[in-house]
Amino acid sequence: MSKYFPFSAIVGQEQMKLALILTAIDPKIGGVLVFGDRGTGKSTIIRALAGLLPKKKFIQCCPYNCQDVSNLCFHCKTAKLSKMIERDTPVIDLPLGSTEDRVVGALNLEIALSEGRKVFEPGLLAKANNGYLYVDEVNLLEDHIVDLLLDVAASGENLVERDGMSIRHNSKFVLIGSGNPEEGELRPQLLDRFGLSVKVGSPSKIPERVEVVKRRDDFEQDPDAFLKKWRRKDLAIRKKILAARNNLTNVKLDDKILSKCAELCISIGSDGLRGELTLLRTLRAFTAYKDKIDAELSDIKEIAVHTLSHRLRRDPLDESSSEMRVERKINELLNG
Amino acid sequence: MDKKKTFFEGELSVSTLTTAIVSLIKIDPSIGSIHIKGKFSPMREEFISKLLKLIDQKRTKKIYPSQSPSDFNSSINIVRTLAERKPVFEQDFFEDKSNIIILPMAEKIDKNLACFLKGKMENSKDKLFIALDESENDEYVHENISQNITFFISVDEIRLEELKDLKINYRKVRAARKNLEKVVIKKDILSHLINCADLLGITDSKVAYTALKTAKAICSLKEKSFVSRDDVNQAVSLVMIQKAKRIPEIKDMDEQTQSKQPEEKNEESSPDQTDLEKELLNKQMLIETIKANLPKDLIEQIIKNKLKTRQSGDSVGSGEKNKNFKFGRPLPSIGRKYSSDKKIDLISTLTKAIPWQKIRKDAIKTNKKGLIFYPDDITIKQFDQKSERVLIFIVDSSGSNAIGRLAEAKGAVEILLSDAYAKRDNVALISFGGDDAKTLLPPTRSLVAAKKKLGALPGGGGTPLARGLLEANKLALSAKNRNIKPILILLSDGKSNLGLNGEPDREIAIRDSLKIASIIKENGLTSIFIDTSKRAQQVAKDLASNLDGKYFPLPKANSESISNTIKNSI
């Protein structure tokens, strides 16, 4: 297992970092969609997040990452597992070209052949339970796999009906997709399922870029020393995330904020209520992260772009980017 | 023992370049892979076999462009599983002992495989990828591969005697590998490296990091422990030039700096200005070193190649060139009732039946050898034969009506693109006006890319219809070669006043455009002619009959009506 690059040592990319932190505070916000060019550090940040997050308690040896003793999966029940161990939050890669078998799981061939028993071999969806599922180039993923992911991500449960087996197990994960929009676009249905969207670019200033390469080099040269150097900062962020999680239920959203959010979503014309719900959830997590109780109007401005820009109905004749359109609307609303 | 000069001492040729690259890979295997550009020839084969010998790794594997990512999943080995009566899995393609993976005909690799390989190239650092690029004209290696490849060698003009010089000093390389850990780079040198990247328009930090590793390896090879500016320059010339997004004007640079110098001297007191000057000087120095570090024709070649790539690939997102539809794209096999017109997927049928053998044999209480199949096991191969199309708009941007017409065409392109997702159509836009025809939008499927390209459009001037048609013909034929069905859409009043030779002679112009129209017809291209003139005239009718396509007089064409007409007629 290779060591992860420390989260706090990543230069720039504040928006993506914030989006990931917010989903770590409240996984219900939903997935994160990251659009950007090659070599902007998308995968590095996601891996770094795994290193940053506090270890979680899991049932030992459970292939479905069970956490809750009162709600065990069939595997834990039959095997009578109950011992808890601490592990890193799982971050699972879903490689392009994965087959359905590998994603949802399939018949365990070895046992079927040698013992003649039907045993389910869990797939990536089981591994990603209570963690993150990362899909690089999500816009190139085959349609039937995408549909499957969406369905599971929405229901939090993987239902397998194949090879004469019927199995159901929890699969609650935060879906993180990355891609380059010029290589092909995502279907609107899929876009809408992501809670947040961020655009990443390379740092534009030379000193920043120097720092990126320098830190990468330092890390590869001596990972341990580098990790040690950044450990304190990483821990500080982790502490903030944990505090925010506890604080989440205390956050108050007053009526004025609620109505502004609704107004914003209507004026932008985002379909359905998902936009509003995500906006409110994100606002709550953001307020908690700032260690405050009352959400403020100005906060909407900071997060609305990420929660709404991918939900706009596409207007082929509007030249401006969706981010710009959202920003314009926000400014109109908040100032007017 | 080596009398000849090396690449690092300024001796530039394909053989010294290759020697240098192999040495560097030997010193730090994580640096990466090689891109070999050159058409198939005995010379190239000789070169590759020499190269492999030089790298001294015997286990090579190949990945062909026709393969799909799912081919590389570890799957059950049918023959051995049956023989040994226990599941035997194929070894994962990327997890065996082979060290070199060759990608023949890399320019034919499609988007999906390219993205898959990109991931593999990033994660399997112990493997050396060698991409063999036989591209010509409008072909190019997918960016996901070319951007992840470290070194570039062009072998088109290699000579036999050069091959003899391919030798590396293993003793020196071994020493350098040991020394590599001690190599240090100072911060100002690192900034220089990033400056170089910036100058070439490279924003990818992975490329910058590879260049850094290369510079370190070069430094180590020179038996030093501090990376110098020269090392960086050489690394840049090896790693970055072929990935450059923009090429600094090599010739004009001297004049530019000279003309700017007096201005700057006047204001030398302000710190910003001196910084600027320094930067400018640095840039100039860099260009000089780049120039000095590569054979001149090589730079030119790279620039030429690069520009080609950029025209067709960079901004299009290469959406148009992705699948080989000759046989249809294989889809996952499905269980269906068999009939003679379908192909049985033997492997997956077996895979499906094998696990149940013990259960089935127990059920009918038999011990006979052989497999028991149930009808449900039979899996049928599926192919996706949906062919792609490209709609090529040819828009008259001349005369008074130009701006309006172009704007409507633009709108139609975007409307078509925004619902093209389901249909998987590509759209391209050619405009003719002034004295020339231009491809404003190369075939693309991406609305994002289209919007970027369709920002500002030229207008006014003469009407070189013939050139516009010629350009469209070219584009259509190249699409056809890639098994994408082209459909030409001409938006014009059919009048023309500029011939192929650029002479403003109406008669010649009309004759030329009619001629090209019949060529388009002879090439078997489908066309739609939307006549935008107020009243249909004889020239337009002639043109339509020569094109032998569909003809719609649409005097008040707007983007809605254009896109509807097109949607209904194709």
Chai-1 contact restraints between the chains, C-beta under 6 A:
chainA,res_idxA,chainB,res_idxB,connection_type,confidence,min_distance_angstrom,max_distance_angstrom,comment,restraint_id
A,R38,B,Q147,contact,1.0,0.0,6.0,A-B,restraint_1
A,R38,B,D204,contact,1.0,0.0,6.0,A-B,restraint_2
A,G39,B,D204,contact,1.0,0.0,6.0,A-B,restraint_3
A,G39,B,S205,contact,1.0,0.0,6.0,A-B,restraint_4
A,G39,B,K206,contact,1.0,0.0,6.0,A-B,restraint_5
A,L96,B,P69,contact,1.0,0.0,6.0,A-B,restraint_6
A,L96,B,C115,contact,1.0,0.0,6.0,A-B,restraint_7
A,L96,B,F116,contact,1.0,0.0,6.0,A-B,restraint_8
A,G97,B,P69,contact,1.0,0.0,6.0,A-B,restraint_9
A,G97,B,S70,contact,1.0,0.0,6.0,A-B,restraint_10
A,G97,B,F116,contact,1.0,0.0,6.0,A-B,restraint_11
A,T99,B,S70,contact,1.0,0.0,6.0,A-B,restraint_12
A,L107,B,P355,contact,1.0,0.0,6.0,A-B,restraint_13
A,L109,B,P87,contact,1.0,0.0,6.0,A-B,restraint_14
A,L109,B,P355,contact,1.0,0.0,6.0,A-B,restraint_15
A,E110,B,P87,contact,1.0,0.0,6.0,A-B,restraint_16
A,A112,B,P355,contact,1.0,0.0,6.0,A-B,restraint_17
A,L113,B,K86,contact,1.0,0.0,6.0,A-B,restraint_18
A,L113,B,P87,contact,1.0,0.0,6.0,A-B,restraint_19
A,L113,B,P355,contact,1.0,0.0,6.0,A-B,restraint_20
A,S114,B,K86,contact,1.0,0.0,6.0,A-B,restraint_21
A,G116,B,K358,contact,1.0,0.0,6.0,A-B,restraint_22
A,G116,B,I359,contact,1.0,0.0,6.0,A-B,restraint_23
A,E137,B,C115,contact,1.0,0.0,6.0,A-B,restraint_24
A,L140,B,N112,contact,1.0,0.0,6.0,A-B,restraint_25
A,L140,B,C115,contact,1.0,0.0,6.0,A-B,restraint_26
A,P181,B,V448,contact,1.0,0.0,6.0,A-B,restraint_27
A,E182,B,G317,contact,1.0,0.0,6.0,A-B,restraint_28
A,E182,B,S446,contact,1.0,0.0,6.0,A-B,restraint_29
A,E182,B,V448,contact,1.0,0.0,6.0,A-B,restraint_30
A,E182,B,A449,contact,1.0,0.0,6.0,A-B,restraint_31
A,E183,B,G317,contact,1.0,0.0,6.0,A-B,restraint_32
A,S202,B,T203,contact,1.0,0.0,6.0,A-B,restraint_33
A,I206,B,I194,contact,1.0,0.0,6.0,A-B,restraint_34
A,R209,B,I194,contact,1.0,0.0,6.0,A-B,restraint_35
A,V210,B,L190,contact,1.0,0.0,6.0,A-B,restraint_36
A,V210,B,S191,contact,1.0,0.0,6.0,A-B,restraint_37
A,V210,B,I194,contact,1.0,0.0,6.0,A-B,restraint_38
A,V212,B,S205,contact,1.0,0.0,6.0,A-B,restraint_39
A,V213,B,A208,contact,1.0,0.0,6.0,A-B,restraint_40
A,V213,B,Y209,contact,1.0,0.0,6.0,A-B,restraint_41
A,V213,B,L212,contact,1.0,0.0,6.0,A-B,restraint_42
A,K214,B,L190,contact,1.0,0.0,6.0,A-B,restraint_43
A,R216,B,Y209,contact,1.0,0.0,6.0,A-B,restraint_44
A,D217,B,L212,contact,1.0,0.0,6.0,A-B,restraint_45
A,R314,B,S418,contact,1.0,0.0,6.0,A-B,restraint_46
A,P316,B,E414,contact,1.0,0.0,6.0,A-B,restraint_47
A,P316,B,I415,contact,1.0,0.0,6.0,A-B,restraint_48
A,P316,B,S418,contact,1.0,0.0,6.0,A-B,restraint_49
A,L317,B,G411,contact,1.0,0.0,6.0,A-B,restraint_50
